[in-house]
Amino acid sequence: MRTWMRTTAVGVLALLGPLLSQWSWAQQFPHELTELVSKAKAQVNMLGMPMFKVGLDQKSLGLIIDVREPAEFAGGHVPGAINIPRGLIEFRIWSHVGYPDKLDKNQKIVVYCGTGARAALAAKSLQDLHFSNVAAVDMKIEDWQKSGYPLDRE
């Protein structure tokens, strides 16, 4: 009986782990912000870390944008990513998508950050600018590193 209870408890914790992680992140900020991020995540295409890794390996992600701050990016970023901080994405995206001569708003764009929150907000902003092939990665960069996946450093 105890083995069954222990196995069940471990299984339940494994399932709840990601939810509790998101909950603990949400507890650090006002409800209005967590609601804004939740709405953005519901409105954009969200990729999990495993799907992101597969796309990276297959070189099928298109333009990969790290929306963290420059110091965070320099500390370690996904190979092939460019850095456009979240607060500047609407202004700096254009040179990367062919503006003004060969603007391609259908180009694949994948954005990520440290937790998935800024990535969701950035992806939503790009969608609002009528980019049609945008996805955000819902992962923690520390989980990427813990999984042994590569990080480039500047």
C-alpha positions as CSV (number, residue, x, y, z in Angstrom):
1,M,0.0,0.0,0.0
2,R,2.8,2.5,0.9
3,T,4.6,1.8,-2.4
4,W,1.4,2.6,-4.3
5,M,0.9,5.8,-2.4
6,R,4.5,6.9,-3.0
7,T,4.3,6.1,-6.7
8,T,1.0,8.0,-7.0
9,A,2.4,11.0,-5.1
10,V,5.5,11.1,-7.3
11,G,3.3,10.9,-10.4
12,V,1.1,13.7,-9.2
13,L,4.0,15.9,-8.4
14,A,5.5,15.2,-11.9
15,L,2.3,16.3,-13.5
16,L,1.9,19.4,-11.2
17,G,5.6,20.5,-11.4
18,P,5.2,22.7,-14.5
19,L,2.0,24.2,-13.2
20,L,3.5,24.9,-9.8
21,S,6.5,26.5,-11.5
22,Q,4.2,28.8,-13.5
23,W,2.3,29.5,-10.3
24,S,5.4,30.5,-8.4
25,W,6.4,32.8,-11.3
26,A,3.0,34.3,-11.3
27,Q,3.1,35.0,-7.5
28,Q,6.0,37.4,-8.0
29,F,3.9,39.8,-10.1
30,P,0.5,41.6,-9.9
31,H,-2.6,39.7,-11.2
32,E,-2.9,42.2,-14.1
33,L,0.5,41.2,-15.5
34,T,0.0,37.5,-15.1
35,E,-3.4,37.9,-16.8
36,L,-1.8,39.9,-19.7
37,V,0.8,37.1,-20.2
38,S,-1.8,34.4,-20.0
39,K,-3.9,36.1,-22.6
40,A,-0.9,36.5,-24.9
41,K,0.0,32.8,-24.5
42,A,-3.6,31.9,-25.5
43,Q,-3.4,34.1,-28.6
44,V,0.0,33.0,-30.0
45,N,1.4,29.7,-31.1
46,M,3.4,28.4,-28.1
47,L,6.1,25.8,-28.6
48,G,7.4,23.7,-25.7
49,M,11.1,23.1,-25.2
50,P,11.1,19.7,-26.9
51,M,9.5,21.0,-30.0
52,F,11.8,24.0,-30.0
53,K,14.9,21.7,-29.8
54,V,13.6,19.5,-32.6
55,G,13.1,22.6,-34.8
56,L,16.5,23.9,-33.9
57,D,18.2,20.6,-34.8
58,Q,16.2,20.4,-38.1
59,K,17.0,24.1,-38.8
60,S,13.3,24.6,-39.5
61,L,12.6,27.5,-37.1
62,G,13.4,30.4,-39.4
63,L,14.5,33.6,-37.6
64,I,15.2,32.8,-33.9
65,I,15.0,35.9,-31.6
66,D,16.1,36.0,-28.0
67,V,14.0,38.9,-26.5
68,R,16.0,39.1,-23.2
69,E,18.2,42.0,-22.4
70,P,21.7,42.2,-24.0
71,A,23.5,41.1,-20.8
72,E,21.2,38.1,-20.5
73,F,21.9,37.2,-24.1
74,A,25.6,37.6,-23.7
75,G,25.5,35.2,-20.7
76,G,24.3,32.4,-22.9
77,H,21.8,32.0,-25.7
78,V,20.5,29.4,-28.1
79,P,22.8,28.9,-31.1
80,G,21.8,31.0,-34.1
81,A,19.6,33.4,-32.1
82,I,19.8,37.1,-32.6
83,N,19.1,39.5,-29.7
84,I,16.3,42.0,-30.0
85,P,15.2,43.0,-26.5
86,R,11.4,42.7,-25.7
87,G,11.1,46.5,-25.4
88,L,12.5,47.1,-28.8
89,I,11.0,44.2,-30.9
90,E,8.5,46.4,-32.7
91,F,11.3,48.8,-33.8
92,R,14.2,46.5,-34.6
93,I,12.4,43.6,-36.3
94,W,12.2,45.3,-39.7
95,S,15.8,45.0,-40.8
96,H,15.6,41.2,-40.2
97,V,12.5,40.7,-42.3
98,G,13.6,42.5,-45.5
99,Y,12.1,46.0,-44.9
100,P,11.8,48.1,-47.0
101,D,12.6,46.4,-50.3
102,K,11.8,42.7,-49.7
103,L,9.5,42.7,-46.6
104,D,8.4,39.2,-45.8
105,K,5.7,39.1,-43.0
106,N,5.2,35.4,-43.6
107,Q,8.8,34.5,-42.6
108,K,9.0,32.0,-39.8
109,I,9.9,33.8,-36.5
110,V,10.4,32.1,-33.2
111,V,11.0,34.1,-30.1
112,Y,12.2,33.0,-26.7
113,C,13.2,34.5,-23.4
114,G,14.1,33.4,-19.9
115,T,10.7,32.1,-18.8
116,G,8.3,32.3,-21.8
117,A,6.5,35.4,-20.5
118,R,8.4,38.1,-22.5
119,A,8.4,35.7,-25.5
120,A,4.6,35.5,-25.5
121,L,4.3,39.3,-25.2
122,A,6.8,39.8,-28.1
123,A,5.1,37.2,-30.3
124,K,1.7,38.9,-29.6
125,S,3.2,42.3,-30.6
126,L,4.6,40.8,-33.8
127,Q,1.2,39.3,-34.6
128,D,-0.4,42.7,-34.0
129,L,2.1,44.1,-36.6
130,H,0.6,41.4,-39.0
131,F,3.4,38.9,-39.0
132,S,1.6,35.7,-39.7
133,N,4.2,32.9,-38.9
134,V,5.2,33.7,-35.3
135,A,5.7,31.3,-32.4
136,A,6.9,31.8,-28.8
137,V,8.8,29.2,-26.8
138,D,7.3,28.4,-23.4
139,M,10.4,27.3,-21.5
140,K,12.9,28.5,-18.9
141,I,16.4,29.0,-20.3
142,E,17.8,27.4,-17.1
143,D,15.8,24.2,-18.0
144,W,17.3,24.4,-21.5
145,Q,20.8,24.5,-20.0
146,K,20.0,21.8,-17.4
147,S,18.9,19.5,-20.2
148,G,22.4,19.8,-21.7
149,Y,21.3,21.7,-24.7
150,P,23.8,24.1,-26.3
151,L,24.3,27.7,-25.3
152,D,26.5,30.2,-27.1
153,R,28.2,32.9,-25.1
154,E,29.5,36.2,-26.2
